[in-house]
Amino acid sequence: MTGAGNNTVRAASAGFLFIGCVTALLCLLALPFTAAIGPFYWDTLIYYDATARIASGQIPIIDFLAPVGPSGYWLFYALHEVFPDGQGVYLATWSILLVSAPAMVPVLCDAARKSGLVAVALAVPFLVFSALPFNVEQFYPYPGVDGYGIYNRHISQLLYVVVAALLFADSAIARVISLTMALTALFLTKITGFVIALPLVLLALFARRLRLRELVAVTALFVSVLVGLEIWCGLTSAYVESIAELVSMNEGALLIEIVHAGATHIAILTALGLLLLMLFWLERDDLGEAWDDFIAGRKAAAICTVARSTWMWLLAVTIGGLMLESQNWGGQAFLFIWPVLLRAALVDRSAWPARGSAFVTILIAAAALPTLANIGGRAIRTYAAQMQYDVVEIEELGPLSAVSKRDKIDKRVALIREQSIRNPDYFRSYAAAGELPRFTYYANPEFQLAWLAAIGEGVAAIRHYEARNDMRFETILSLNFVNPFPYLLDRDSARHVTIGKDPFRTLPPTDAQARAEIADTDLVLWPKCPVTVANVRIRDAYGAHLDDRLTIPLSPCWDGLVRPELAPDDLASENGTTNGA
């Protein structure tokens, strides 16, 4: 067989093997496994809220507001249709593979034509970090998965594809396919990732790693998708408007946020800084020639030389990673520097002196180890601890209860409910002061478990109330960060309201459509185990649209705010039972 034939076989084998690994990973969702509950696990429930809405015909952004783009919810819904009993955090984490994996295949096939080692070196980190539901940051000391920061992990993985395509894909077709899929997914997942990708694409254009006609093709395909979405339902313009609204709600001091991100990731930034100095020294001759060309008026040649240097690429992804982390909380920080590091280690090092190459290798390891150690170490620790964890059994929650816990946490979980009922004024006093009982209250696994138990109690209470009164609430809204009740009870959700309601970041003022939908909602749920400042502010935001409702005590942890015509006759006839009382 000729050399070209061998290269083709190797490329095809790399693609098939990669897709086989991804398929095998996704098929694990058919198994009845659990996840060790970790901090902010309730973020995962947002996906179930969106799934219930999509199943009823709602369109993200158009029919319900969301803190990010629509693609993550569509992908979760698609994977949930195949694996309805799949573990939630893994469903959410792996759903991005429906886009990122196909986008990665052309890159790996192209890389494999030259070197099987390079293809493997690109594929393994991508698969490992895509598979593990862990962030670089550790927000709680006990072992557990990270049910939050999922959007941010997704954009880091998509940026990995973008950088890999720009540095390793030699075929124009491969670059166009991979970049179109990755950039479109970035835009529709979270706009910050897309903004970070644009300078990298521009750098590749200057470096002549991306031809102008290829960029035009990518842009045309990207725009055609957005135009199609706009023609279909007006999604693109609505999405841009929602981005502008969220930006206005979250304006802050960028410099302070950059300093905070730098302090959080000081280990990796120190290694990257030293590596940048080393690369600048090793490439000083080429960079010096570029400077001479620039002074001599040969600006295009100078720019191309600098843009093609490993030093420039590492500087670009380092700045991009720092900017991304300044705007995102939780995720796989600096993951997309890995293709640059791999290129330096496997491709470029042959051009450097042996001693310099050795120093570069050491610094590459130092830059890569923080991400690998944090995520890999946490994964090993969590899976080892989980073998001794107890499975949570809450029948009313279905797949939402596919979590496990430490056996000594049950008493603390029970105390949250008990204290919420016996001493409600304690929690109300904190809410009135605009504070939580502890700064990390939502991060505590015992709170997350207590909240899951409260949801199960609410589901059972609603079913009991409906059976006792021979009626059915068709639409349900919870005055809380998450609203899994429509999913669990197979009901409709109020349209034009936010999912993932964070009154400090993602809860815009209600418009006329939202007010009408809230007014028409059959059952609005008020959580009392416990009352928190966020819930109070959500209730205040919607309060003007709830004044005419009657309060029914569904359970010690839940009150139902219902329209008068849906309340029992004996309750509707009583005085002082309105929501405002």
ROSERO-83091 format. One line per 3 residues: number of its first residue (from 0); their letters; for each residue x, y, z of C-alpha. Coordinates in Angstrom, 2 decimals. Each point is the difference from the previous one (the first is absolute). Layout:
<atoms>
NUM	A	X Y Z; ...
</atoms>
This chain:
<atoms>
0	MTG	0.00 0.00 0.00; 1.29 3.47 -0.88; 0.86 2.66 2.56
3	AGN	-3.10 1.97 -0.98; -2.11 -3.12 0.44; 1.46 -0.60 3.45
6	NTV	-0.75 3.58 0.97; -3.61 -0.33 -1.15; -0.48 -3.22 1.95
9	RAA	1.56 1.57 3.08; -2.24 3.06 -0.31; -3.14 -2.10 -0.39
12	SAG	1.00 -2.22 2.91; 0.55 3.03 2.22; -3.47 1.35 -0.84
15	FLF	-1.78 -3.31 0.54; 1.85 -0.71 3.25; -0.80 3.46 1.36
18	IGC	-3.71 -0.25 -0.88; -0.04 -3.49 1.50; 1.37 1.32 3.29
21	VTA	-2.57 2.80 0.09; -2.84 -2.40 -0.82; 1.11 -2.40 2.73
24	LLC	0.13 2.87 2.48; -3.52 1.15 -0.87; -1.33 -3.56 0.23
27	LLA	1.03 -0.03 3.67; -3.05 2.21 0.57; -2.14 -3.10 -0.42
30	LPF	1.51 -1.40 3.22; -1.66 0.73 3.38; 2.91 1.82 1.65
33	TAA	-0.03 2.97 2.35; 2.13 3.11 0.49; 1.48 1.03 3.33
36	IGP	-1.88 3.20 0.78; 2.18 3.10 0.10; -0.27 3.77 0.29
39	FYW	-2.75 1.88 -1.83; -1.40 -3.26 -1.38; -3.35 1.66 -0.60
42	DTL	1.44 1.72 -3.08; -0.52 -3.35 -1.73; -3.73 0.25 0.62
45	IYY	-0.16 3.00 -2.34; 0.48 -2.41 -2.88; -3.04 -2.02 1.09
48	DAT	-2.07 3.17 0.18; 1.07 0.81 -3.57; -0.67 -3.57 -1.13
51	ARI	-3.58 0.11 1.27; -0.51 3.30 -1.79; 1.51 -1.20 -3.28
54	ASG	-2.09 -3.17 0.16; -3.13 2.18 0.25; 1.02 1.97 -3.09
57	QIP	1.78 2.94 1.59; 3.10 1.48 -1.65; 2.92 1.22 2.12
60	IID	0.40 3.80 0.07; -3.30 0.42 -1.88; -2.38 -1.68 2.48
63	FLA	2.19 0.05 3.09; 2.92 2.12 1.07; 3.31 -1.71 0.74
66	PVG	3.35 1.11 1.45; 1.84 -1.37 -3.07; -0.66 -1.02 -3.59
69	PSG	-2.50 -2.63 -1.21; 2.27 -2.74 -1.31; 0.84 -1.56 3.38
72	YWL	-3.68 -0.56 0.74; -0.71 -1.45 -3.43; 2.95 -2.37 0.27
75	FYA	-1.03 -1.13 3.49; -3.56 -0.54 -1.24; 1.26 -2.09 -2.94
78	LHE	2.17 -2.19 2.23; -2.77 -0.26 2.59; -2.36 -1.32 -2.70
81	VFP	2.43 -2.88 -0.58; 0.88 -0.55 3.68; -3.00 1.25 2.03
84	DGQ	1.29 -1.66 3.18; 3.59 1.14 -0.45; 1.77 1.65 2.91
87	GVY	-0.65 3.74 -0.30; 3.43 1.54 0.49; 1.54 -2.44 -2.48
90	LAT	-2.82 0.62 -2.48; 0.69 3.72 0.21; 3.78 -0.38 -0.05
93	WSI	0.14 -2.42 -2.93; -2.72 1.63 -2.09; 2.54 2.40 -1.54
96	LLV	1.73 -3.02 -1.56; -2.87 -0.16 -2.50; 1.62 3.07 -1.58
99	SAP	3.58 0.16 1.25; 0.87 -3.60 -0.92; -1.08 0.27 -3.67
102	AMV	1.84 3.33 -0.18; 3.15 -1.67 1.34; -0.03 -2.94 -2.44
105	PVL	1.34 1.90 -3.07; 2.82 1.43 2.11; 1.06 -3.41 1.29
108	CDA	-0.20 -1.58 -3.44; 2.21 2.74 -1.44; 2.46 -0.23 2.90
111	ARK	0.16 -3.81 -0.33; 1.10 0.26 -3.64; 3.31 1.42 1.24
114	SGL	0.33 -1.61 3.42; -2.09 -2.46 1.94; 1.68 1.23 3.19
117	VAV	-1.17 3.55 -0.59; -3.57 -1.20 -0.64; 0.00 -2.02 3.22
120	ALA	1.52 2.90 1.94; -2.83 2.26 -1.22; -2.80 -2.52 0.54
123	VPF	0.82 -1.27 3.49; -0.15 3.34 1.91; -3.13 0.98 -1.91
126	LVF	-1.75 -3.27 0.93; 1.18 0.02 3.62; -1.04 3.57 0.75
129	SAL	-3.27 -0.36 -1.93; -0.85 -3.11 1.99; 0.74 1.25 3.51
132	PFN	-2.64 2.22 1.70; 2.55 1.94 2.03; 1.22 3.58 -0.02
135	VEQ	3.53 1.21 0.58; -1.20 1.99 3.00; -0.95 -1.96 3.11
138	FYP	-2.85 1.76 1.78; -0.64 -2.59 2.70; 2.56 -2.26 1.72
141	YPG	-1.95 -3.27 0.03; 0.02 -2.25 -3.10; -2.85 0.56 -2.44
144	VDG	-0.71 0.86 -3.62; -0.47 3.57 -1.16; -3.58 0.44 -1.13
147	YGI	0.73 3.67 -0.71; 2.27 1.69 -2.52; -1.18 -2.41 -2.69
150	YNR	-0.46 2.76 -2.58; 3.51 1.21 0.70; 1.50 -3.46 -0.39
153	HIS	-1.80 -0.28 -3.32; 1.46 3.21 -1.41; 3.52 -0.97 1.11
156	QLL	-0.38 -3.32 -1.83; -1.30 1.73 -3.13; 2.89 2.47 0.13
159	YVV	2.33 -3.03 0.18; -1.49 -1.12 -3.32; 0.46 3.47 -1.52
162	VAA	3.69 0.23 0.97; 0.66 -3.59 -1.05; -1.60 0.64 -3.40
165	LLF	2.05 3.15 -0.56; 3.29 -1.63 0.96; -0.30 -3.61 -1.19
168	ADS	-2.51 -0.19 -2.85; 1.86 0.31 -3.31; -2.99 -0.68 -2.22
171	AIA	-2.16 2.99 -0.92; -3.13 -2.16 0.16; 0.94 -1.24 3.48
174	RVI	0.56 3.56 1.24; -3.26 1.29 -1.44; -2.07 -2.87 1.41
177	SLT	1.56 0.09 3.47; 0.01 3.77 0.34; -3.56 0.40 -1.24
180	MAL	-1.34 -2.56 2.47; 2.08 1.22 2.94; -0.56 3.73 -0.53
183	TAL	-3.74 -0.43 -0.55; -0.26 -2.13 3.13; 2.03 2.56 1.97
186	FLT	-2.28 2.83 -1.08; -3.15 -1.94 0.87; 1.40 -1.38 3.27
189	KIT	1.54 3.01 1.69; 1.02 3.19 -1.73; 3.17 0.51 2.06
192	GFV	1.57 -3.09 -1.55; -0.78 1.26 -3.48; 1.55 3.40 0.76
195	IAL	3.20 -1.69 1.24; 0.18 -2.11 -3.19; -0.11 2.94 -2.43
198	PLV	3.54 1.35 0.66; 1.35 -3.56 -0.39; -1.66 -0.30 -3.41
201	LLA	1.43 3.38 -0.97; 3.47 -1.10 1.14; -0.27 -3.12 -2.17
204	LFA	-0.92 2.21 -2.95; 3.09 2.17 0.54; 2.12 -3.15 0.38
207	RRL	-1.41 -1.34 -3.28; -1.19 -3.10 1.77; -3.50 1.02 -1.05
210	RLR	-0.56 1.33 -3.49; -2.31 2.89 -0.67; -2.32 -2.14 -2.14
213	ELV	-0.25 -2.52 2.82; -0.93 2.74 2.43; -2.62 1.23 -2.44
216	AVT	-1.39 -3.53 -0.27; -0.11 -0.39 3.78; -1.65 3.40 0.37
219	ALF	-2.57 -0.78 -2.70; -0.94 -3.32 1.60; -0.11 1.56 3.48
222	VSV	-2.19 2.87 -1.17; -2.28 -2.38 -1.91; -0.70 -1.89 3.23
225	LVG	-0.84 3.23 1.83; -2.16 1.22 -2.88; -1.80 -3.34 -0.03
228	LEI	-0.71 0.28 3.72; -1.22 3.55 -0.48; -2.34 -0.98 -2.85
231	WCG	-1.26 -2.99 1.98; -0.97 1.80 3.18; 1.91 3.26 0.42
234	LTS	2.50 -1.72 2.32; 3.16 1.81 -1.08; -1.25 3.53 0.64
237	AYV	-1.66 -1.08 3.25; 3.25 -1.64 1.12; 2.03 3.12 -0.74
240	ESI	-2.52 2.09 1.96; 0.19 -2.39 2.97; 3.81 0.19 -0.07
243	AEL	-0.14 3.79 0.11; -2.46 -0.13 2.90; 2.13 -2.43 2.00
246	VSM	3.14 2.06 -0.66; -1.74 3.10 1.33; -1.01 -1.92 3.13
249	NEG	3.53 -1.26 0.64; 2.19 3.01 -0.69; 3.02 0.01 2.23
252	ALL	3.61 1.12 0.30; 1.82 -2.03 -2.65; 3.44 0.68 1.45
255	IEI	-1.04 -1.30 3.41; -1.48 -3.12 -1.60; 3.21 -0.61 -1.97
258	VHA	2.10 0.35 3.16; -2.32 -2.41 1.81; 0.25 -2.54 -2.82
261	GAT	3.77 0.37 -0.04; 0.25 -0.53 3.75; -2.25 -3.07 -0.19
264	HIA	2.18 -1.60 -2.69; 3.37 1.35 1.07; 1.77 -3.38 -0.31
267	ILT	-0.84 -0.54 -3.66; 0.57 3.67 -0.87; 3.45 -0.07 1.60
270	ALG	0.97 -3.04 -2.05; -1.42 1.57 -3.15; 1.87 3.24 0.66
273	LLL	3.31 -1.83 0.33; -0.77 -2.07 -3.09; -0.76 3.16 -1.98
276	LML	3.38 1.46 0.99; 1.74 -3.23 -1.01; -1.77 -0.17 -3.36
279	FWL	0.76 3.65 -0.68; 3.68 -0.73 0.58; 0.01 -3.11 -2.20
282	ERD	-1.83 1.79 -2.82; 1.86 3.28 0.38; 1.71 -0.30 -3.40
285	DLG	-3.27 -0.38 -1.90; -1.66 2.73 2.05; 3.01 2.24 -0.58
288	EAW	-0.27 -0.55 -3.75; -3.67 0.87 0.22; 0.91 3.27 1.69
291	DDF	2.50 0.77 -2.75; -2.64 -0.74 -2.63; -2.44 2.27 1.76
294	IAG	2.49 2.88 0.14; 0.85 -0.57 -3.67; -3.64 0.34 -0.94
297	RKA	-0.67 -3.70 -0.57; -2.83 0.05 2.51; -1.96 -2.94 -1.38
300	AAI	3.03 -2.31 0.19; 0.80 1.24 3.53; -3.53 -0.57 1.24
303	CTV	-0.08 -3.48 -1.54; 3.29 -0.99 1.64; -1.15 1.13 3.44
306	ARS	-3.46 -1.55 -0.43; 1.52 -3.38 -0.92; 2.25 -0.12 3.06
309	TWM	-0.81 -2.34 2.86; 0.71 2.90 2.36; -2.78 2.09 -1.56
312	WLL	-2.50 -2.84 0.13; 0.76 -0.74 3.63; -0.32 3.70 0.84
315	AVT	-3.36 0.16 -1.79; -1.51 -3.02 1.75; 1.39 1.11 3.37
318	IGG	-1.62 3.42 -0.32; -3.18 -1.63 -1.31; -0.05 -2.45 2.89
321	LML	0.47 2.78 2.54; -2.77 2.08 -1.56; -2.32 -3.00 -0.11
324	ESQ	0.60 -0.84 3.64; -0.64 3.62 1.00; -3.51 -0.33 -1.43
327	NWG	-0.82 -3.55 1.06; -0.36 -1.67 3.35; 0.91 -3.66 0.05
330	GQA	1.26 -1.97 -2.97; 3.05 -1.62 -1.53; 2.28 2.99 0.12
333	FLF	2.60 0.36 -2.76; -0.89 -3.34 -1.55; 0.35 1.40 -3.51
336	IWP	3.69 0.79 0.48; 0.65 -3.75 -0.31; 0.13 -0.16 -3.82
339	VLL	2.66 2.76 0.06; 1.97 -1.87 2.65; -0.29 -3.24 -1.98
342	RAA	1.24 1.72 -3.15; 2.96 1.43 1.86; 0.82 -3.38 1.55
345	LVD	-0.56 -2.27 -3.02; 0.56 2.14 -3.09; 2.06 3.12 0.66
348	RSA	2.58 -1.26 2.48; 2.12 -1.61 -2.74; 0.97 3.48 -1.21
351	WPA	1.36 1.05 3.39; 3.34 -0.76 1.68; -0.01 -3.10 2.20
354	RGS	0.47 1.92 3.26; -2.72 2.51 -0.87; -2.30 -2.81 -1.06
357	AFV	0.44 -1.68 3.38; -0.91 3.20 1.86; -3.06 0.45 -2.23
360	TIL	-1.13 -3.55 0.75; 0.26 0.62 3.75; -1.96 3.25 -0.26
363	IAA	-2.65 -1.61 -2.22; -0.49 -2.64 2.67; -0.24 2.70 2.66
366	AAL	-2.63 1.87 -2.03; -2.07 -3.12 -0.66; 0.23 -1.63 3.42
369	PTL	-2.28 2.38 1.99; -3.00 -0.79 -2.22; 0.81 -3.70 -0.16
372	ANI	0.76 -0.27 3.72; -3.06 1.93 1.15; -2.54 -1.70 -2.24
375	GGR	1.61 -3.44 -0.13; 0.79 -0.04 3.71; -3.51 1.05 0.96
378	AIR	-1.46 -2.65 -2.30; 2.10 -2.79 1.52; -0.79 1.16 3.53
381	TYA	-3.73 0.28 -0.71; -0.35 -3.38 -1.70; 1.97 -1.67 2.77
384	AQM	-2.14 1.64 2.70; -3.22 -0.75 -1.88; 0.52 -3.74 0.48
387	QYD	-0.91 0.58 3.65; -2.83 2.48 -0.65; -3.68 -0.79 0.45
390	VVE	-2.46 0.37 -2.86; -2.69 2.64 0.50; -3.46 -1.50 -0.34
393	IEE	-2.78 2.51 -0.67; -2.64 -1.71 -2.11; -1.71 3.23 -1.08
396	LGP	3.17 1.33 -1.64; 0.57 -2.76 -2.55; 3.38 0.53 -1.74
399	LSA	0.59 3.20 1.97; 0.78 -2.08 3.08; 2.79 -1.99 -1.69
402	VSK	2.52 1.36 2.49; 1.93 -1.44 2.92; 1.16 1.49 3.31
405	RDK	2.21 -0.51 3.00; -1.69 -2.18 2.59; 0.61 2.52 2.83
408	IDK	-1.76 2.91 -1.68; -3.61 -1.13 0.56; -0.38 1.70 3.39
411	RVA	1.12 3.36 -1.37; -2.39 -0.37 -2.94; -2.90 -0.74 2.35
414	LIR	0.92 2.96 2.21; -0.40 2.45 -2.87; -3.64 -1.03 -0.42
417	EQS	-0.61 -0.20 3.74; 1.47 3.43 0.75; -1.82 1.55 -2.99
420	IRN	-3.31 -1.17 1.49; 0.71 0.56 3.70; 1.96 3.22 -0.27
423	PDY	-1.09 1.73 -3.21; 0.81 3.44 1.42; 3.70 -0.94 0.10
426	FRS	0.13 -0.42 -3.78; -2.35 2.90 -0.63; 2.26 2.32 1.98
429	YAA	2.92 -0.86 -2.25; -2.17 0.46 -3.10; -1.20 3.37 1.29
432	AGE	3.63 1.04 0.48; 0.79 -1.07 -3.58; 2.33 -2.78 1.13
435	LPR	0.28 -3.79 0.19; 0.65 -1.84 3.28; 3.47 -0.74 -1.39
438	FTY	1.74 1.47 -3.01; 0.47 -3.48 -1.51; -3.48 -1.18 0.98
441	YAN	-1.06 -1.11 -3.50; 3.33 -1.80 -0.52; -0.59 -2.35 2.93
444	PEF	-1.08 -3.50 -1.11; -2.36 -0.18 2.98; -1.90 3.00 -1.34
447	QLA	-0.15 -1.52 -3.47; -1.27 -3.29 1.44; -2.53 1.80 2.19
450	WLA	-1.20 1.91 -3.04; -0.42 -3.21 -2.03; -1.96 -1.49 2.90
453	AIG	-2.16 3.14 0.14; -0.74 -0.31 -3.71; -1.06 -3.61 0.51
456	EGV	-2.22 1.11 2.88; -1.51 2.68 -2.22; -0.75 -2.46 -2.80
459	AAI	-1.71 -2.39 2.43; -1.95 2.88 1.59; -1.28 1.25 -3.34
462	RHY	-1.13 -3.48 -1.02; -1.75 -0.50 3.34; -1.74 3.38 -0.19
465	EAR	-1.19 -0.64 -3.55; -1.30 -3.45 0.89; -1.79 1.28 3.08
468	NDM	-1.67 2.84 -1.90; -0.52 -1.85 -3.29; 1.79 2.64 -2.08
471	RFE	3.25 0.57 -1.90; 2.37 2.94 -0.22; 0.98 0.30 -3.65
474	TIL	2.74 2.62 0.39; 2.49 0.26 2.86; 2.54 2.67 0.92
477	SLN	2.42 -0.21 2.94; 1.28 3.17 1.67; 3.47 -1.43 0.12
480	FVN	3.20 -0.26 -2.01; -1.20 -3.23 -1.64; -3.41 -1.33 -0.96
483	PFP	0.09 -3.77 -0.62; -3.69 -0.50 0.82; -1.36 0.15 -3.57
486	YLL	2.55 -2.65 -0.99; -0.77 -2.26 2.96; -3.79 0.40 -0.22
489	DRD	-0.28 0.18 -3.80; -1.54 3.48 0.06; 0.51 3.23 -1.88
492	SAR	2.19 2.88 1.10; -0.78 3.69 -0.04; 1.47 1.47 -3.17
495	HVT	2.16 3.12 -0.26; 1.51 -0.45 3.45; 3.64 -0.73 0.77
498	IGK	1.35 -3.46 0.70; 2.86 0.05 2.47; -1.45 3.00 1.80
501	DPF	2.86 1.78 1.74; -1.39 3.36 1.18; 3.52 1.39 0.22
504	RTL	1.09 -0.90 -3.55; -2.63 -1.53 -2.29; -3.44 1.28 0.99
507	PPT	-1.00 2.92 -2.24; -3.11 2.09 0.66; -3.18 -1.72 -1.11
510	DAQ	-1.54 1.21 -3.24; -3.66 -0.07 -1.03; 0.22 -3.56 -1.34
513	ARA	1.61 -1.30 3.18; -2.54 1.79 2.19; -2.88 -1.54 -1.95
516	EIA	1.54 -3.47 0.21; 0.62 0.27 3.75; -3.55 1.20 0.53
519	DTD	-1.36 -3.00 -1.94; 2.19 -2.60 1.73; -2.11 -2.47 1.97
522	LVL	2.42 -0.67 2.84; 2.84 2.18 1.26; 2.15 -1.74 2.61
525	WPK	1.56 1.78 2.97; 2.89 -2.01 1.57; 0.41 0.21 3.77
528	CPV	2.76 -2.57 0.74; 1.71 2.35 0.32; -0.99 3.54 -0.93
531	TVA	3.00 1.70 -1.63; 0.82 3.51 -1.16; -0.07 -1.11 -3.66
534	NVR	-3.48 -1.50 0.34; -1.27 3.12 1.74; 1.34 2.19 -2.79
537	IRD	-1.54 -2.24 -2.65; -3.33 0.22 1.81; 0.35 3.76 0.21
540	AYG	0.75 0.16 -3.73; -3.16 -1.93 -0.81; -2.03 1.17 3.00
543	AHL	-2.09 2.58 -1.81; -1.34 -2.76 -2.21; -0.91 -2.26 2.94
546	DDR	-2.05 2.34 2.20; -3.37 -1.49 -0.88; 1.02 -3.56 0.81
549	LTI	-0.97 -2.18 2.93; 2.56 -1.88 2.06; -0.48 -3.72 0.54
552	PLS	2.33 -1.89 2.37; 1.13 -2.97 -2.09; 2.56 -1.28 2.52
555	PCW	2.21 1.39 2.77; 2.55 0.93 -2.67; -2.30 1.32 -2.71
558	DGL	-2.80 2.49 -0.39; -1.99 0.14 -3.20; -1.18 3.34 -1.36
561	VRP	-3.05 -0.74 -2.13; -2.52 2.02 -1.95; -3.26 0.37 2.02
564	ELA	-2.01 -2.08 -2.46; 2.34 -2.97 0.57; -0.08 0.14 3.81
567	PDD	-2.42 -2.15 2.06; -3.25 1.76 0.83; 0.64 -0.01 3.74
570	LAS	3.41 1.64 -0.45; -1.20 2.53 -2.57; -2.74 1.14 2.39
573	ENG	2.40 0.67 2.88; 1.34 3.48 0.66; 3.69 0.78 0.34
576	TTN	1.24 -2.92 -2.05; 1.22 1.94 -2.98; 3.59 0.05 -0.98
579	GA	0.43 3.49 1.30; -1.11 -0.95 3.50
</atoms>
